């Protein structure tokens, strides 16, 4: 999902999906927080999204080294994203104990971003590996954003062929971007209160018992079982696909953000 567009930041903050998820989750989690916990407001959390979040790093650094990993295969053969979430849970709990609101806001925002990315069907694909099949360069070491987006090829014919496969209609990069853009359009009429439903007692109890990461993995598998991105690649956006995104994926993301924050507050780690 997007956390910013090529627009002034204040407009981006209101429009982007990650910020919308955070607002809804903050409403959803409110009644389950300890009375003595001064958890950050949605505004404080969202301050660390967009240009101050994980997606903002690529525009501030000369390479992609040491950036958070945004992809998660549903079989969890690559668990880097899971480790990011676990680290944020640990750090959020430490900040909560000290009641350091700035650090709490940072950890809550970055954790939420990782949770959403791990549940995004387009992030279940081996995107980086697919790009490497078209571009043998080490993309992580390239200095400019333009050099990362364009594959040079061995000649003009090879250049056109490779970049068509990458960013042409149905290309690897095009499908990834257009699926996420479709989700953004679905969320245009979205209102946080519409998605802020009551968390179940059983789910909150499991989180307090340290079972969040197990619950998160089950959530990833649940979303993946709908094969949303695969269906998009075959038929594009359909009414049925849009309905599944709205009724299944979006509520699942908001729920898991809320439970992830509770895991941090209560120190729910195993």
LINZI-V119939 format. One record per residue. N is the residue number from 0. RES is the residue in one letter. D_CENTER is the distance of its C-alpha to the mean C-alpha in whole Angstrom. Layout:
BEGIN
n=N res=RES d_center=D_CENTER
n=N res=RES d_center=D_CENTER
END
This chain:
BEGIN
n=0 res=X d_center=6
n=1 res=X d_center=8
n=2 res=X d_center=9
n=3 res=X d_center=12
n=4 res=X d_center=15
n=5 res=X d_center=19
n=6 res=X d_center=20
n=7 res=X d_center=21
n=8 res=X d_center=19
n=9 res=X d_center=20
n=10 res=X d_center=20
n=11 res=X d_center=16
n=12 res=X d_center=15
n=13 res=X d_center=17
n=14 res=X d_center=15
n=15 res=X d_center=12
n=16 res=X d_center=9
n=17 res=X d_center=7
n=18 res=X d_center=11
n=19 res=X d_center=12
n=20 res=X d_center=10
n=21 res=X d_center=11
n=22 res=X d_center=14
n=23 res=X d_center=15
n=24 res=X d_center=14
n=25 res=X d_center=16
n=26 res=X d_center=19
n=27 res=X d_center=18
n=28 res=X d_center=18
n=29 res=X d_center=21
n=30 res=X d_center=24
n=31 res=X d_center=23
n=32 res=X d_center=23
n=33 res=X d_center=27
n=34 res=X d_center=29
n=35 res=X d_center=29
n=36 res=X d_center=26
n=37 res=X d_center=25
n=38 res=X d_center=21
n=39 res=X d_center=20
n=40 res=X d_center=20
n=41 res=X d_center=17
n=42 res=X d_center=18
n=43 res=X d_center=18
n=44 res=X d_center=15
n=45 res=X d_center=14
n=46 res=X d_center=16
n=47 res=X d_center=14
n=48 res=X d_center=11
n=49 res=X d_center=12
n=50 res=X d_center=15
n=51 res=X d_center=15
n=52 res=X d_center=11
n=53 res=X d_center=9
n=54 res=X d_center=10
n=55 res=X d_center=13
n=56 res=X d_center=14
n=57 res=X d_center=15
n=58 res=X d_center=18
n=59 res=X d_center=19
n=60 res=X d_center=20
n=61 res=X d_center=22
n=62 res=X d_center=21
n=63 res=X d_center=17
n=64 res=X d_center=19
n=65 res=X d_center=17
n=66 res=X d_center=14
n=67 res=X d_center=11
n=68 res=X d_center=10
n=69 res=X d_center=7
n=70 res=X d_center=9
n=71 res=X d_center=10
n=72 res=X d_center=14
n=73 res=X d_center=15
n=74 res=X d_center=18
n=75 res=X d_center=16
n=76 res=X d_center=18
n=77 res=X d_center=16
n=78 res=X d_center=15
n=79 res=X d_center=14
n=80 res=X d_center=10
n=81 res=X d_center=12
n=82 res=X d_center=14
n=83 res=X d_center=12
n=84 res=X d_center=11
n=85 res=X d_center=15
n=86 res=X d_center=16
n=87 res=X d_center=14
n=88 res=X d_center=16
n=89 res=X d_center=19
n=90 res=X d_center=19
n=91 res=X d_center=18
n=92 res=X d_center=21
n=93 res=X d_center=23
n=94 res=X d_center=22
n=95 res=X d_center=23
n=96 res=X d_center=26
n=97 res=X d_center=27
n=98 res=X d_center=26
n=99 res=X d_center=24
n=100 res=X d_center=22
n=101 res=X d_center=21
n=102 res=X d_center=20
n=103 res=X d_center=18
n=104 res=X d_center=17
n=105 res=X d_center=15
n=106 res=X d_center=14
n=107 res=X d_center=13
n=108 res=X d_center=10
n=109 res=X d_center=9
n=110 res=X d_center=9
n=111 res=X d_center=7
n=112 res=X d_center=4
n=113 res=X d_center=5
n=114 res=X d_center=5
n=115 res=X d_center=3
n=116 res=X d_center=2
n=117 res=X d_center=6
n=118 res=X d_center=7
n=119 res=X d_center=7
n=120 res=X d_center=10
n=121 res=X d_center=10
n=122 res=X d_center=8
n=123 res=X d_center=11
n=124 res=X d_center=14
n=125 res=X d_center=15
n=126 res=X d_center=15
n=127 res=X d_center=16
n=128 res=X d_center=19
n=129 res=X d_center=20
n=130 res=X d_center=20
n=131 res=X d_center=22
n=132 res=X d_center=24
n=133 res=X d_center=25
n=134 res=X d_center=25
n=135 res=X d_center=27
n=136 res=X d_center=26
n=137 res=X d_center=24
n=138 res=X d_center=21
n=139 res=X d_center=20
n=140 res=X d_center=23
n=141 res=X d_center=24
n=142 res=X d_center=24
n=143 res=X d_center=24
n=144 res=X d_center=21
n=145 res=X d_center=23
n=146 res=X d_center=24
n=147 res=X d_center=21
n=148 res=X d_center=21
n=149 res=X d_center=24
n=150 res=X d_center=26
n=151 res=X d_center=30
n=152 res=X d_center=32
n=153 res=X d_center=35
n=154 res=X d_center=37
n=155 res=X d_center=36
n=156 res=X d_center=36
n=157 res=X d_center=34
n=158 res=X d_center=32
n=159 res=X d_center=31
n=160 res=X d_center=31
n=161 res=X d_center=28
n=162 res=X d_center=26
n=163 res=X d_center=27
n=164 res=X d_center=25
n=165 res=X d_center=22
n=166 res=X d_center=22
n=167 res=X d_center=25
n=168 res=X d_center=24
n=169 res=X d_center=23
n=170 res=X d_center=22
n=171 res=X d_center=19
n=172 res=X d_center=17
n=173 res=X d_center=18
n=174 res=X d_center=17
n=175 res=X d_center=13
n=176 res=X d_center=14
n=177 res=X d_center=16
n=178 res=X d_center=14
n=179 res=X d_center=11
n=180 res=X d_center=13
n=181 res=X d_center=15
n=182 res=X d_center=12
n=183 res=X d_center=13
n=184 res=X d_center=16
n=185 res=X d_center=16
n=186 res=X d_center=15
n=187 res=X d_center=18
n=188 res=X d_center=20
n=189 res=X d_center=17
n=190 res=X d_center=19
n=191 res=X d_center=17
n=192 res=X d_center=20
n=193 res=X d_center=20
n=194 res=X d_center=17
n=195 res=X d_center=18
n=196 res=X d_center=20
n=197 res=X d_center=22
n=198 res=X d_center=21
n=199 res=X d_center=23
n=200 res=X d_center=26
n=201 res=X d_center=25
n=202 res=X d_center=21
n=203 res=X d_center=22
n=204 res=X d_center=25
n=205 res=X d_center=23
n=206 res=X d_center=20
n=207 res=X d_center=23
n=208 res=X d_center=25
n=209 res=X d_center=22
n=210 res=X d_center=21
n=211 res=X d_center=17
n=212 res=X d_center=16
n=213 res=X d_center=18
n=214 res=X d_center=17
n=215 res=X d_center=13
n=216 res=X d_center=14
n=217 res=X d_center=16
n=218 res=X d_center=14
n=219 res=X d_center=12
n=220 res=X d_center=16
n=221 res=X d_center=16
n=222 res=X d_center=13
n=223 res=X d_center=15
n=224 res=X d_center=18
n=225 res=X d_center=18
n=226 res=X d_center=17
n=227 res=X d_center=16
n=228 res=X d_center=15
n=229 res=X d_center=18
n=230 res=X d_center=20
n=231 res=X d_center=19
n=232 res=X d_center=20
n=233 res=X d_center=23
n=234 res=X d_center=24
n=235 res=X d_center=21
n=236 res=X d_center=20
n=237 res=X d_center=23
n=238 res=X d_center=23
n=239 res=X d_center=23
n=240 res=X d_center=19
n=241 res=X d_center=18
n=242 res=X d_center=20
n=243 res=X d_center=18
n=244 res=X d_center=14
n=245 res=X d_center=16
n=246 res=X d_center=18
n=247 res=X d_center=16
n=248 res=X d_center=12
n=249 res=X d_center=11
n=250 res=X d_center=14
n=251 res=X d_center=12
n=252 res=X d_center=9
n=253 res=X d_center=11
n=254 res=X d_center=13
n=255 res=X d_center=11
n=256 res=X d_center=10
n=257 res=X d_center=14
n=258 res=X d_center=15
n=259 res=X d_center=13
n=260 res=X d_center=15
n=261 res=X d_center=18
n=262 res=X d_center=18
n=263 res=X d_center=18
n=264 res=X d_center=20
n=265 res=X d_center=23
n=266 res=X d_center=22
n=267 res=X d_center=21
n=268 res=X d_center=21
n=269 res=X d_center=23
END
